[in-house]
């Protein structure tokens, strides 16, 4: 059973849309922590809505684990164990201050419900297929963490953009910076989103990576895992923060962005 609640922010900075799935009692976790908190939508980001609208301090009130990107698309975001990192186009990982802002992000308090040992070598597609064998439903949100040793990780980031912003597919085609990491230990951070949330987030898996020494990483394009452990947190409640001003309010979000999304996620 699903219920939808529309909340308005008194400060006029955001609109909160709460989509609560009553399956939130699944596995007996505390429902107030089993929430995926999201800023803006993936379709808005695909169309070039890159201005930061929420600070890291706001994300930290809603989670200690997550991913996203930064104001003007300046680097990939990873939140892990309550620490927030930026992986910019120069590849140098930096911790970020609480006032840094994001145009898009998804976070939760990571409390695993399922663990799965992973033996390899196995690539990204094979790893996702193994995870799919243990999730209880394809219609829920999941936070996913994989700690392991990797033969290779292919990841990317993007440089900061200037207005007028171009669509994300054009930025990736022209300015994507790809990192090839070899023989590293590290952590995969991300989410599995159900198809019912198409346009809101990325259906399927959206994963970022950071090395164990916190010196490299990015948005995952592929990897070869040698061995590791996957942990899955069932997050059936969903809270969205939508901007009430700026480009978001004038962007046509009825357009089908699935072809662009496939191109960007390759």
C-alpha angles and dihedrals in degrees: 000000000000130000129190123208125186114207125183123210115233091217091059092229097113147009116226119211115189118198106186120190111203089217083081090107088066111132091003098269121156102271095213089064096039091077128119105215114200134187115212124327136286091238090057090051091048089056094052105268094150105148113117113247105167130046125228088246088064092050090050091058088059103039152347097222133053152091143243139120138274139254111296087012089282101163141323122291125223124178114192129166090347095306119114122214136187120210105194129187092274088063095233109134115224133182109237131223122244093253094059108114136220133206092200133015143144123207142166141168101267112229109155121226097178132034126192129184112226124205123185171064086267128150128221095272093049092047092051090050091054091050090051090060093065104039112105096223139007089219099069136076119250134191111217130201126179121186114189155108116285130199089201139358122191111198138159146205137183135226124246115280132222128218134296083055118216123220114276094247089061093047091051093047094051107027110022112136113208123203121203110202122187133196097357137148117218151118134281113214124190154093142267110221124197120239090246088073094057109149092020097067136349112290109233123008126352110182139176128189137214127180122242091251090049094236103115144019142104144169106338118243096167143331143185110225117202097188139332149123128271122208123193126198116198105223106180097162119080128197120183129195113203124190115243096201140034129040093333092069094054100039117106102238093177091080117107107247099175096108090050091047093053090051094049095047096052 
